[in-house]
């Protein structure tokens, strides 16, 4: 699995202008969450690991950004499966 990265789909010129920095911030928060969850993994089920990834990612974001962050949960769960299997996401 390649290293997880958040990609946004802007809908207007303002969103397009903010896309790069926001993608970097979201990706950085996701990577930090993966490291924390992987380091604390103790046999929990995939569903719990997936939710922890989401929660930990949001913790790493500004509250306004975290509130609006609605990731593709299928992708988050793919990362959770990799953590549970001991694979590098």
N, C-alpha and C positions, 0 to 999 in steps of 0.2 A: 504494500500500500504506500502511495506517495505521501509526503508530509502534508497534513491537513492545512488548508488555506481557505479563508472566507472570501467569497466573491460576491459582490453586490451587482444588482441590475438597476441602475439609475433610471428614473422615469422623467426627469426634467434636467435642464442645464445646471441648476444649483446642485442637485444630487450628483451630477456628473463631475462637477468641480470638486466636491468633497469625497468622491469615491476612493481615490488612492489613499489619502491619510486615514479614512475610516476603515478601509479594508486592512490596512497595516495594524491599526489599533485592535480590531476584532481578531485578526489572526494571531497577534501577540498574546492577547488574553486567552485565546483558545489553546495556544501552545503551552502557556503557563498552567492552564487548567489540566491539560493532558499530563504534564509532568507531576503535578500535585496528586491527581487521581491515580496515576500509575504507581507513584511512590507509596500511596496509602492503600492500594488495592489488597483486599484480604478475603477474596473468594466470593464477593457479592455477585448477585445475578446481573446479567447484562442490562436489564431495565433500570436497576438502581445506579449502575455505573453511568449509563446514558444521562440520567437525571442529574447525577453529580457533576458530569461534564458541563451540562448547561448551567447549573447553579454556580460552579466555580468560574466559568467563563464570565458570567454576569457580574460576579464579585470583582473581577478585574477591569470592569468598565465604569465609566462615569454613570451615575444613576439614570440620567436622561437617556443615554445610549442603551444601557442595560434594559430599561423599560420597553424600548422599542425593538429590541433584538429578537427576531423571530427566525431562528435558523431552520434549515432543512433537517428535521429530526431523524430522517433516514440516514443522513450523512453522519450525524452525531452518534447514532447507534452503530454505524459501521466502525467508527473509532472505538466505541465501547467494546465491541466484539473483539477488536484487535488487542485491546488492553486485557480482556478476560483470557484470551488465548496466549498472552505473553508475546505477541507480535509487536513490531514497531509500527505505529500508525503513521 
